[in-house]
């Protein structure tokens, strides 16, 4: 019989007990003694006096995951990652085509005006292409490949930052784009983007909406034409503050409706996936539209909705969360 206090007894039991200490306190109280007993029984059957190779590392990793699940449940993270991956892909596609590439324009538009990045207008291709490949991998059902491509895109962000700062003639991407890309990538990494329907629906909404405004371009007078826009023009005309703020209001209404209908998982996932756009809207309202009060409201409401919805999802009974995960 094993001790109920984890980490006491033989050296093997102490090793397992310390590894199980990575799990949340509530989990250890409920499942710790049984888990420790199982681990010791398996070791005894296999004639081991020490943990198997890699066993302690796996226990610690699972403990960290369980701690994360107590804050943001796994089913919320998976759906948020699916929505976030679609949102990330929609952003990456439109930014790549309308800002970084502009295949309908000859190079250069104005001689000696821009330092182009090879056949592209700027280095946004370095993170846009991996983000798009990550979305394709998620649709194909490969979580590992999806996360790997997103990580490649995130690693490219500081490289792009150094390149832009080193070359004053490089037309972006600037801090707003890089920050939005960072947050979009992090949301995509929250969990397994296995919900293809959510991913593709979000891609269609985000990508379709941005394409519509990229072609319409109401503030520029070049409506219904294929016009390459600069990095600042993307946030000033395509993903304009008034457009993303309106989208935020729609997201807020949907989240409230879902919470009222007692569907906290999609509410929390949607609120989390909105955060990168909420951050971008906050910045563009403050620095592009010169509306500091509105920027504060957007930031506060975005964070409040995300925290409230995630808290509502986390309060569900453990059994129900596992059934829906």
N, C-alpha and C positions, 0 to 999 in steps of 0.2 A: 504493500500500500504506500502510495506517495504522500508527501506532505502537501497540505492545502495551501501553504504559503510558498509561492513560487521563489525558486532560487535557493532553497535549503536542501540539505542532504548530501548525496554523493557529488563528486565533481561533475559527472554527466548531468545530473539533475540541476546543478548550479548553472552549467552552461546553457541548458535549455531554458531555465528560469530567467536568466539575463536576456536571452533572445526574446522570450515572451514578454519581457518588460517593455518592448517597443509597441505593444498593443495598448489600446486605451484601457483605462482603469475599469470602466464598466464591463468591457469585454473580458478582462482578466478575471473579474469576480464571477462572471457567469460561466465562461468556457475554459478559463485557465487551468484548473485542476484536471479536468477531463483531457484537455489537449496535452498537458504535461504527462499524464499517465499513458496516453496513447504513444507519445514519442518514446517514453522509456520502455514500454512493452515491445515496440518495434525494434529498438536498439538491442534489447535482451534477446529477442528471437533471432536477430542477425549476429549475435555474439560480439556486439560492439561495446566498448567502454568510452568511446568518444563519438561526438556527432559525425554523421556522414559528411563527405566533402561537399561544401556549398550549402549544407542544410541550414546552418545558422544565418547565413546571408539571406537565404530565401525566407526564413522566418522573420527576420528584421524587415525585409521589403514588404512582406504581407502585413506586418504590423503597421508600417507607415501607411500603407493603402487603407487599412482599417481605420486609422486615425483620420485620414482624409475623408473617408466615407461618413464619419460621424459629423463632419462639417458640411460637406457637399456629397450627398448620396451618389452611389455609382450610376444609378439609372439617370439621374439629373446630369451628371458629367458626360455620359455617353450621348444623350440627346443634345446637350449643349455643344459637344464636339461635332456632331453631325450638322447642326445648324451653323455652327461657326465655320466649318470646313466649306459649306456652300457659300456662305457670306464671303469668306476669304477668297474663294475661287472667282466669284463675281467681281470683286474688287480688283483682283490680279489681272483678270482678262481685260477689263475696260482700261485699266491703267496701262497695261502693256500695249494695247492696240492704239489708244488715243494719245498717250503721252510718250511712251518710250519708243514706239515703232512708227506709227503714222505711215503705213505703206503707200498711201495715196499721194504723198509729197516727195518730190525729188530732193536729193541732198546736194548742197545745203540750200535751205530756203533763202538765207541771206549770207553770202560769202563772208568768212572770217567773223561771223557773229556768234556762232556756237562751237564749242568743242564737243563733237559727237562721240558716242561710245561705239566705235566700229560702225556697223550699219544701222545703229539705233541712235535715237536722240539723247537718251540718257541711260544710266546703268540700272534702271529699274528692272530690266530683264533678268538680272542676277537673282532677284527674289521672286519675281512674278512667275517665271517658268517653273521653278521648284514647287511653288504653291499650287499651280495648276496640275502638275504631275501628282502632287499629294492628293488632290481631290479626285483625280482619275483612279489612283490606287485605292482610295476609300470606296469608290463606286464599284471597283473590281473585287472588293472584299478583303483587301490586304491591309490590316491595321499597321503592321510593322513597316511596310513600304510607305504607307501614307504618312506616318509619323517621321520616318527617315527623310522624306522629301521636304516636309515642313521644317524639320531641323536644319536641313541644308539652306533653305530660304532664310531662316533666322540667323544662321551663321553669316550669310551674305550681307546682312544689314550693317554690322559695324564696318565691313569692308567697303561698302558703298559710302558710308559716312566719311571714312578716311579719304576716299577718292574725291568726293565732292569738296571737302574742306581743303584738299591739297591743290585743287584746280578751280580757280575762281570762275573760269569760263564754262565749267560743267553746269548745265541747266537742271540740276536736281538729280535724284529726289532730295527734297528738303525734310526738315524735322517732322512736320505734320504727317507726311507720307510714311516716313520711317517709323514713327511712333504708332500710327494706325496699323501698319503691317506687322509690327512686333506684337501688338495686342491681339490682332486677328489670328496670328500664328499660335499664340499661347492658348487661346480659346480652343483652337483646333486640336491642341495636344491634351485637353482636359480628360479625354476618355476615348473609347473606341467609337469612331464615327460609322457605326454599323447601320444606322437608319438611312437607307438610300433615299427613301421618299422625302424625309426632312431635308436631306442634303441637296437633292436636285430641286426641290421646291424653293428653298432659300436661294440657291444659285440663280434660278429663273427670276425670282423677285428682285434680288439685289443687282444681278447682272443686267436684267432687262430694264430696270429702272435707271441704272447708270447709263446704259446705251441710249435710252430715250432722251435723257438730258444732254448726253454728249452730241446727239444729232440735233436736238432742238436749240440748245445754247441760247436761251432767251435773253441774257444780258448783253450778248455780243453783237447782235444784228446779223449773225451768220447762220440763221436757223435753216434746218433741213439740208445742211451740207456737211460733207465729211471734212472736218477741219481739225488738224493736230493742235492740241492744247498743251501749254506748259504745265509744269508741276503746280504752280500757283493757280493756273487756270482750272486745273482739275478740281481744286477745293473752292474756287471762287465761282465756277460756272457749272461744272458737272455734278460734283457732290457739294453743291452750294449749301450754306448754313440754313437757309430757309427750307430747302428740300429735306435735308437730314433731320432738322428739328421737327418737321411735319411727320416724317417717318417715325421719329421717337414718340410723338403723341399717339400714333397708331399702335405702336408696340405697347405703350403704357395701357391703352384701353384693352388690348387683347390680353395682357397679363392680368388685369383686374377681372375681366370676364372669366378667365380660366380659374382664378382663385375663388371667385364666387361659385363657380360650378364644381368646386372641389377637385380640381385637376392641377395640383401643385407642381407635379414633375414638368409638364410642358411649360407652365408659367415660369418656373425657376430657370429652366434651360433657355427659354427665350430671353429672359431678363439678363442672364449671364452673357449670351451671345450678342446682346445689344451693347454691352459695355464698351467695346472698341469704337463703335460708331458714336456712342455717347461722349467718349473722350474726344474724338475728332470734332464732333459738333461743338463741344465746349471750347476747343481751341479756335475753331473757325468763327464762332460767334464773337469771341473775345478779340481776336487779332485781324480777322478778315472783315467782319461786319461791325466791329466796334460796339458790341452790345454786351458789356461786362455783366450786367444784372441778369440777362437771359442766360449767359454762359454759366453763372452760378446756379441758376434754377435747373438747367439741364444736368449739370454734374450731380447736384444733390438728389434730384429725382431718380436719375439712373442708378446711383449707388443704393438709394433707399429701396427701390423696387427689387434690385438684385438681392440685397440682404434679406428683405422681408419674404420674398418668394422662396429663396433657398431655405430659410428658417422654417417656413410652412412645410416644405418637402421633407426636411430632416425630422420634423415632429411626428411623421407618420409612424405607425407601429412597425417594428423591425421586420416582422413576418411579411407584412404587405409590401415593404420596400424590396425584399428579396424576391417576392413573386413577380414584381414588375420590372426587376433589373434584367 
